[in-house]
Amino acid sequence: MFDSFVLLTPALPDKIVFRYFEHYLQKCVSDLNRQINFARMKGRFSADNERSLSVLPIIYESFLEQGIRKRFPVEKIDPEWDEETLKAILHLYEIESRKALSAATGDQLRSIYASLTNDVIKDEEHLAQLRAAHFRARLQALHDFRQDSRAPLKKRNIRTTHPR
C-alpha cells in the first residue's frame, strides 16, 4: 500500500482541514436540527427516521475506518442487530457511498474549500482529506444531536418559559 499512489503535492495542512471541518460541522448541526424539527412539527418524524439517525454513525465510522465501498463491509455486521437495523444499514450505506463519491459532493467540497481559502483544490488527495473531514463533521453532528436530545429540556438551553 505504501507505493499504491503517486503523491505529487504535499497534503493539505491540518489547520486548513480543521477549518473545513469546523465550517461544515456548523452547517451539519444547523441542517440536522432544522430537518428534524421540521419533520417532527409536521408529524412526519417516524421510527424509520429514528432508525436512520441511529445507523448513520455506523456508516460514517465505516467510511472513515474501512474506506468508502459499494457495499457495507461484512466484517462490520454486528450479530446483535435485528433484521430491520441490518436492512437499514445496508440500504443507507449504498445511498451514502454513492452520494459520497458523486460529482455533486465533489463540487460541494471544492466550493466550500474555495470559499474558505480563496484557492482551488489541486489534487485528488486534497479532495479525499476534505471528504474525511466531511464524514467526521456529519458524525460529530449526529453524536451531538443524540446527546442533546437525551438531555432534559432545562439542560439543553431551550426556553421553557417566555423571556422577560
Order of alpha helices (4+ residues) and beta strands (2+ residues): alpha-alpha-alpha-alpha-alpha
